[in-house]
Amino acid sequence: MCTALPAQSFLSYASDSDQATLLPYGNGTLAPGIRSRMVANINGLSMHVLEAGFEEPDRPLVLLLHGFPDLCYAWRKIMVPLAAAGYHVIAPDQRGYGRTTGWDGAYDVDLGDFSLLTMTRDALALVEAFGYRCAVAVVGHDVGSYVAAWCALIRPDVFRSVVLMSVPFTGPPTLPFDSANRSQVGAAPEDSSNSLRAQLAALHPPRKSYREYYASREANDNLHHPPQGLQDFLWGYFYLKSADWKGNKPVALKSNSAAELAQIPGYYIMDQSKGMAENVAELAPSRVDMGATPWLTEAELNVYVSEWGRTGFQGALNFYRVYVDPSLIAQLQLFAGRTIDVPSCFIGGKSDWAVYLTPGAVDVMRSRACTRMQEYTLLDGAGHWLQDEQPEAVCSGLVSFLGNNTERSQRP
């Protein structure tokens, strides 16, 4: 059965000296019923988690995985309703983020420490540490959507269902198929990423992809020490990707060409001459308009400001570098042809460009990559930050999906 084991003596609070000096988590904004704690020995990490529904034993486990530049804090509006529906809910600061320790925040590190396989192992280790043999669902948003997808693909026996939020999953990278008898003569195929980079640079004005920028050495300093200040930068970043910014009118792109990608706002397809902080400053209004984001109060924003100000962004940015590392992409080819075969659903925002960043990704996800996709929902009044902008709608969708699948997912 997919329930907690009785003995949990191996769970402990981390005692890292730097953790002892930190203020209580959440700036007084966490709802009653959510606790912050440290869990030691999670795949080499001391992992910070938020937890709800812990009062009663043997509840089915739901694991929530955040994205960038979110933290486990992103799930604060979702956790208590899920606990009220009968679940034990755990949301960690993922590797590279927040109060989780044990990762190297330098640029010159072994990127294997931040690979999708490593982060999937983090999730598996966390489930085991809490005394469960499986989770009834793993829910991932943004970067967490990638990790959740790989959890479900690699270990469907542990992660019995999956909810992908904002970012579609298109399956593992492929291997050459039926190529043995083709002519081997001729030039090597052109690197499509280099070709697209050149196409974007040839636009007027020249553009570049945020993914390329986030993989660069200068990105961390630009985000950590932005010219407008960290609070204004983070508020602008959250605001611009929300439904409240009227520049968000996403459409499905016809191809992965520079001409099509040029339709995407500058926080994704950036002005080539500027860093992310400068692109955000150009698009976002002054923070005096903070009333434009009632779903993110100043007290809530300051949780992000204090955490990112303390850690910097490089640990989180290393994830983006994984996607341009040929050796780490090649590792994932071990799973070429595999699909997600557990029950799945997708929740996005109608004002979120992330749904369409990879042309055709939604169709591939729904037709091939996820063989048991039950729901595909785009929420009104939501951009990228679904859990903040439309928490009631997200909770409703999650509880419905979990209710339809929890009983069968608990079977051995």
C-alpha positions as CSV (number, residue, x, y, z in Angstrom):
1,M,0.0,0.0,0.0
2,C,1.1,3.6,-0.7
3,T,1.1,4.7,2.9
4,A,3.7,5.9,5.5
5,L,5.7,3.3,7.4
6,P,5.3,3.4,11.2
7,A,9.0,4.1,12.0
8,Q,10.3,7.6,11.2
9,S,13.2,7.8,13.6
10,F,15.6,8.6,10.7
11,L,13.9,11.9,10.2
12,S,15.7,14.8,11.9
13,Y,16.1,18.5,11.9
14,A,19.3,19.7,10.3
15,S,21.7,21.5,12.6
16,D,23.7,23.6,10.1
17,S,25.1,26.6,11.9
18,D,23.9,29.0,9.3
19,Q,20.3,27.7,9.6
20,A,20.3,28.4,13.3
21,T,20.8,32.1,12.7
22,L,17.9,32.5,10.2
23,L,14.6,34.1,11.2
24,P,11.5,31.9,11.3
25,Y,10.5,31.1,7.7
26,G,7.8,33.0,5.9
27,N,7.9,36.5,7.4
28,G,4.7,35.7,9.4
29,T,2.7,34.9,6.2
30,L,2.4,31.1,6.5
31,A,-1.1,29.9,7.3
32,P,-1.7,27.9,10.5
33,G,-1.2,24.2,9.7
34,I,2.0,24.7,7.7
35,R,5.3,24.0,9.4
36,S,8.8,24.7,8.2
37,R,11.5,22.1,8.9
38,M,14.8,20.7,7.9
39,V,15.3,17.1,6.9
40,A,18.8,15.7,6.9
41,N,20.5,13.1,4.6
42,I,18.4,13.7,1.4
43,N,20.8,12.6,-1.4
44,G,23.6,14.6,0.2
45,L,21.4,17.5,1.1
46,S,19.9,19.0,4.2
47,M,16.5,19.8,2.7
48,H,14.2,22.5,3.8
49,V,10.5,21.6,3.4
50,L,7.1,23.0,4.2
51,E,4.7,20.4,5.5
52,A,0.9,20.3,6.0
53,G,-1.4,17.5,7.0
54,F,1.2,15.9,9.2
55,E,-1.0,15.7,12.3
56,E,-2.5,12.3,11.4
57,P,-0.6,9.2,10.4
58,D,-1.1,7.1,7.2
59,R,-2.3,9.9,5.0
60,P,-1.5,9.6,1.3
61,L,1.5,11.7,0.3
62,V,1.5,14.5,-2.2
63,L,4.9,16.0,-3.2
64,L,5.0,19.6,-4.6
65,L,8.0,20.8,-6.6
66,H,8.5,24.5,-7.3
67,G,10.0,26.3,-10.2
68,F,12.3,29.4,-10.8
69,P,12.6,31.8,-9.1
70,D,10.1,30.3,-6.8
71,L,10.8,28.5,-3.6
72,C,8.8,25.9,-1.6
73,Y,7.0,29.1,-0.4
74,A,5.2,29.1,-3.8
75,W,2.9,26.4,-2.5
76,R,1.8,28.2,0.7
77,K,-1.8,28.9,-0.6
78,I,-2.2,25.3,-1.9
79,M,-1.0,23.2,1.0
80,V,-3.7,23.7,3.7
81,P,-6.6,23.0,1.2
82,L,-4.8,19.8,0.1
83,A,-4.3,18.8,3.7
84,A,-8.0,19.5,4.4
85,A,-8.8,17.1,1.6
86,G,-6.9,14.3,3.5
87,Y,-3.4,14.4,2.2
88,H,0.1,14.7,3.8
89,V,1.6,17.5,1.7
90,I,5.4,18.2,1.4
91,A,7.0,21.0,-0.6
92,P,10.8,21.2,-0.5
93,D,13.2,23.9,-1.5
94,Q,14.8,22.0,-4.4
95,R,18.5,21.6,-4.9
96,G,20.0,25.1,-5.5
97,Y,17.2,27.0,-3.8
98,G,16.4,28.6,-0.5
99,R,17.2,27.0,2.8
100,T,18.2,23.6,1.4
101,T,21.9,23.2,1.9
102,G,24.6,20.8,0.6
103,W,24.8,22.2,-3.0
104,D,27.6,24.3,-4.4
105,G,26.6,27.8,-5.4
106,A,29.6,28.4,-7.7
107,Y,29.5,28.6,-11.5
108,D,32.5,26.2,-11.9
109,V,30.9,23.0,-10.5
110,D,30.1,19.5,-11.7
111,L,26.8,20.1,-13.5
112,G,25.9,16.5,-12.9
113,D,25.0,17.7,-9.3
114,F,22.1,19.6,-10.8
115,S,21.0,17.2,-13.5
116,L,17.5,16.0,-13.9
117,L,18.5,12.5,-12.8
118,T,20.1,14.0,-9.6
119,M,17.0,16.1,-8.9
120,T,14.7,13.1,-9.5
121,R,16.8,11.2,-7.0
122,D,16.4,14.1,-4.5
123,A,12.6,13.7,-4.8
124,L,12.8,9.9,-4.4
125,A,15.1,10.2,-1.4
126,L,12.6,12.7,0.2
127,V,9.7,10.3,-0.2
128,E,11.7,7.5,1.4
129,A,12.9,9.7,4.2
130,F,9.3,10.4,5.3
131,G,8.7,6.7,5.5
132,Y,6.6,6.3,2.3
133,R,7.0,3.7,-0.4
134,C,5.2,5.9,-2.9
135,A,3.5,9.3,-3.4
136,V,0.0,9.4,-4.8
137,A,1.0,12.4,-6.8
138,V,4.0,14.5,-7.7
139,V,3.0,18.0,-8.7
140,G,5.5,20.3,-10.5
141,H,5.5,23.9,-11.6
142,D,7.9,25.4,-14.1
143,V,11.3,23.8,-13.5
144,G,9.5,21.6,-11.1
145,S,7.3,20.3,-14.0
146,Y,10.4,18.9,-15.6
147,V,11.5,17.2,-12.4
148,A,8.0,15.9,-11.7
149,A,7.7,14.5,-15.3
150,W,11.0,12.6,-14.9
151,C,9.9,11.3,-11.5
152,A,6.8,9.8,-13.1
153,L,8.6,8.5,-16.2
154,I,11.5,6.8,-14.3
155,R,9.8,5.6,-11.2
156,P,6.1,5.1,-11.9
157,D,6.0,2.6,-9.0
158,V,6.8,5.4,-6.6
159,F,5.2,8.4,-8.2
160,R,1.7,7.1,-9.0
161,S,0.3,10.1,-10.8
162,V,1.7,13.5,-12.0
163,V,0.4,17.0,-12.4
164,L,2.4,19.2,-14.7
165,M,1.9,23.0,-14.4
166,S,2.8,25.7,-16.9
167,V,5.5,23.8,-18.8
168,P,4.5,20.9,-21.1
169,F,6.6,17.7,-21.2
170,T,7.6,16.3,-24.6
171,G,9.4,13.1,-23.6
172,P,13.1,12.1,-23.4
173,P,15.6,13.1,-26.0
174,T,15.7,10.7,-28.9
175,L,18.4,8.5,-30.4
176,P,18.9,8.1,-34.2
177,F,16.4,5.5,-35.4
178,D,16.8,3.2,-38.5
179,S,20.1,4.9,-39.3
180,A,22.3,1.9,-39.8
181,N,21.9,1.6,-43.5
182,R,21.8,5.3,-44.4
183,S,24.7,6.9,-46.1
184,Q,27.3,8.1,-43.6
185,V,28.8,10.5,-46.2
186,G,28.3,14.2,-45.8
187,A,28.7,17.0,-43.3
188,A,27.5,16.7,-39.8
189,P,24.1,18.3,-39.2
190,E,24.1,21.9,-38.1
191,D,23.6,22.5,-34.4
192,S,20.1,23.8,-34.3
193,S,20.7,25.8,-31.1
194,N,23.6,27.7,-32.8
195,S,21.4,28.3,-35.8
196,L,18.6,29.7,-33.8
197,R,21.0,31.9,-31.8
198,A,22.3,33.4,-35.0
199,Q,18.7,33.9,-36.3
200,L,17.7,35.7,-33.1
201,A,20.8,37.9,-33.2
202,A,19.9,38.9,-36.8
203,L,16.6,40.3,-35.7
204,H,16.1,44.1,-35.4
205,P,16.7,44.8,-32.6
206,P,18.8,41.7,-31.9
207,R,17.3,39.2,-29.4
208,K,18.5,36.2,-27.4
209,S,16.8,33.4,-25.5
210,Y,16.5,33.7,-21.7
211,R,17.7,30.0,-21.5
212,E,21.0,31.0,-23.2
213,Y,21.3,34.0,-20.9
214,Y,20.6,32.0,-17.7
215,A,23.3,29.6,-18.7
216,S,25.9,32.4,-18.9
217,R,28.5,33.3,-16.3
218,E,27.1,36.8,-15.9
219,A,23.5,35.9,-15.2
220,N,23.9,35.4,-11.4
221,D,25.4,38.8,-10.7
222,N,22.8,40.5,-12.9
223,L,19.9,38.9,-11.0
224,H,21.5,39.0,-7.5
225,H,22.6,42.7,-7.8
226,P,20.2,44.2,-10.3
227,P,20.5,48.0,-10.9
228,Q,16.9,48.6,-9.8
229,G,17.5,46.7,-6.5
230,L,16.5,43.1,-5.7
231,Q,13.1,43.9,-4.4
232,D,12.1,45.9,-7.5
233,F,13.6,43.3,-9.8
234,L,11.8,40.4,-8.3
235,W,8.5,42.2,-8.1
236,G,8.8,43.2,-11.8
237,Y,9.7,39.6,-12.8
238,F,6.6,38.2,-11.0
239,Y,4.4,41.0,-12.3
240,L,5.5,40.7,-16.0
241,K,4.7,36.9,-16.1
242,S,1.3,37.3,-14.5
243,A,-2.1,37.8,-16.1
244,D,-2.0,41.4,-14.7
245,W,0.5,42.5,-17.3
246,K,-1.5,43.3,-20.4
247,G,1.4,42.5,-22.7
248,N,0.8,38.8,-22.1
249,K,-1.3,37.6,-25.1
250,P,0.2,34.2,-25.8
251,V,-0.5,32.2,-29.0
252,A,0.7,28.8,-30.2
253,L,3.8,29.3,-32.4
254,K,4.0,27.8,-35.9
255,S,7.7,27.0,-35.7
256,N,10.8,27.3,-33.7
257,S,12.1,30.2,-35.9
258,A,13.3,33.6,-34.8
259,A,10.5,35.3,-36.6
260,E,7.9,33.3,-34.5
261,L,9.9,33.6,-31.3
262,A,10.1,37.4,-31.7
263,Q,6.4,37.5,-30.7
264,I,7.4,36.5,-27.2
265,P,7.9,39.3,-24.6
266,G,11.4,40.4,-23.6
267,Y,11.5,38.5,-20.3
268,Y,11.8,35.3,-22.4
269,I,13.2,36.4,-25.8
270,M,15.4,39.2,-24.5
271,D,17.0,42.3,-25.9
272,Q,20.4,41.0,-26.8
273,S,22.2,44.1,-25.4
274,K,20.6,43.8,-21.9
275,G,20.7,41.5,-19.0
276,M,17.5,40.1,-17.5
277,A,17.3,42.8,-14.8
278,E,17.5,45.5,-17.5
279,N,14.9,43.8,-19.7
280,V,12.5,43.6,-16.7
281,A,13.2,47.3,-15.7
282,E,12.3,48.3,-19.3
283,L,9.0,46.5,-19.3
284,A,7.7,46.7,-15.7
285,P,6.3,49.7,-14.0
286,S,7.7,51.1,-10.8
287,R,7.1,49.2,-7.7
288,V,4.9,52.0,-6.5
289,D,2.2,50.2,-8.5
290,M,2.5,47.1,-6.3
291,G,-1.2,47.2,-5.9
292,A,-1.3,45.6,-9.4
293,T,-0.4,42.3,-7.7
294,P,-2.8,41.7,-4.8
295,W,-1.9,38.0,-5.1
296,L,1.7,38.9,-4.0
297,T,1.8,41.3,-1.0
298,E,5.0,43.2,0.0
299,A,5.4,40.9,3.0
300,E,5.2,37.8,0.7
301,L,7.6,39.4,-1.8
302,N,10.1,40.1,0.9
303,V,10.3,36.3,1.7
304,Y,11.8,35.9,-1.8
305,V,14.0,39.0,-1.4
306,S,15.5,37.8,1.8
307,E,16.1,34.2,0.6
308,W,17.6,35.2,-2.8
309,G,19.5,38.0,-1.3
310,R,21.2,35.5,1.0
311,T,21.9,32.7,-1.4
312,G,22.3,34.3,-4.8
313,F,20.9,32.6,-7.9
314,Q,23.7,30.5,-9.3
315,G,22.6,27.2,-7.7
316,A,19.2,27.6,-9.4
317,L,20.7,28.8,-12.7
318,N,22.9,25.7,-12.9
319,F,19.7,23.8,-13.9
320,Y,19.5,25.9,-17.1
321,R,23.1,25.0,-17.9
322,V,22.2,21.3,-17.8
323,Y,20.0,21.8,-20.9
324,V,23.0,23.0,-22.9
325,D,25.4,20.3,-21.7
326,P,25.7,17.5,-24.3
327,S,26.9,14.9,-21.9
328,L,23.9,15.4,-19.5
329,I,21.4,15.4,-22.4
330,A,23.0,12.2,-23.6
331,Q,22.4,10.6,-20.2
332,L,18.7,11.1,-20.7
333,Q,18.8,9.3,-24.0
334,L,18.9,6.1,-21.9
335,F,15.1,6.6,-21.6
336,A,14.5,7.3,-25.3
337,G,11.0,6.1,-26.3
338,R,9.7,5.9,-22.7
339,T,6.5,7.6,-21.9
340,I,4.7,8.8,-18.8
341,D,2.1,6.0,-18.3
342,V,0.7,7.0,-14.9
343,P,-2.4,9.2,-14.7
344,S,-1.5,12.8,-15.6
345,C,-2.9,16.2,-16.0
346,F,-1.7,19.6,-17.1
347,I,-2.7,23.0,-15.6
348,G,-1.6,26.3,-17.2
349,G,-2.6,29.9,-17.4
350,K,-4.3,31.4,-20.3
351,S,-1.9,34.4,-20.1
352,D,1.2,32.3,-19.7
353,W,3.8,32.2,-22.6
354,A,5.6,29.3,-20.9
355,V,2.9,26.9,-22.3
356,Y,3.9,27.8,-25.8
357,L,7.7,28.4,-25.6
358,T,8.4,25.2,-27.4
359,P,6.3,25.1,-30.5
360,G,4.2,21.9,-30.7
361,A,5.0,20.8,-27.2
362,V,1.4,20.7,-26.0
363,D,0.4,18.4,-28.9
364,V,3.3,16.1,-28.3
365,M,2.6,15.9,-24.6
366,R,-1.1,15.2,-25.1
367,S,-0.7,12.7,-28.0
368,R,2.5,10.8,-27.2
369,A,4.5,11.8,-24.1
370,C,1.8,11.3,-21.5
371,T,-0.3,8.2,-22.4
372,R,-2.9,8.7,-19.7
373,M,-3.5,12.5,-19.6
374,Q,-6.9,13.0,-18.1
375,E,-7.2,16.8,-18.1
376,Y,-5.7,19.7,-19.9
377,T,-6.8,23.0,-18.4
378,L,-5.8,26.6,-19.0
379,L,-7.1,28.9,-16.2
380,D,-8.7,32.3,-16.7
381,G,-7.0,35.1,-14.9
382,A,-3.7,33.3,-14.6
383,G,-0.3,33.9,-16.0
384,H,2.7,31.9,-14.9
385,W,2.2,32.0,-11.2
386,L,-0.9,29.8,-11.0
387,Q,-0.7,29.0,-7.3
388,D,-0.6,32.7,-6.4
389,E,-2.9,34.1,-9.0
390,Q,-5.7,31.5,-9.0
391,P,-5.1,29.3,-5.9
392,E,-8.8,28.3,-5.5
393,A,-9.0,27.1,-9.1
394,V,-5.7,25.2,-8.8
395,C,-6.8,23.6,-5.5
396,S,-10.1,22.6,-7.1
397,G,-8.3,21.0,-10.1
398,L,-5.8,19.2,-7.9
399,V,-8.4,17.8,-5.4
400,S,-10.5,16.6,-8.3
401,F,-7.6,14.9,-10.0
402,L,-6.3,13.4,-6.8
403,G,-9.8,12.1,-5.8
404,N,-10.1,10.3,-9.2
405,N,-6.7,8.6,-8.8
406,T,-5.7,8.3,-5.2
407,E,-7.5,5.0,-4.5
408,R,-6.0,3.2,-7.5
409,S,-2.6,4.8,-7.0
410,Q,-2.4,3.3,-3.5
411,R,-2.6,-0.3,-4.8
412,P,0.6,-2.2,-4.5
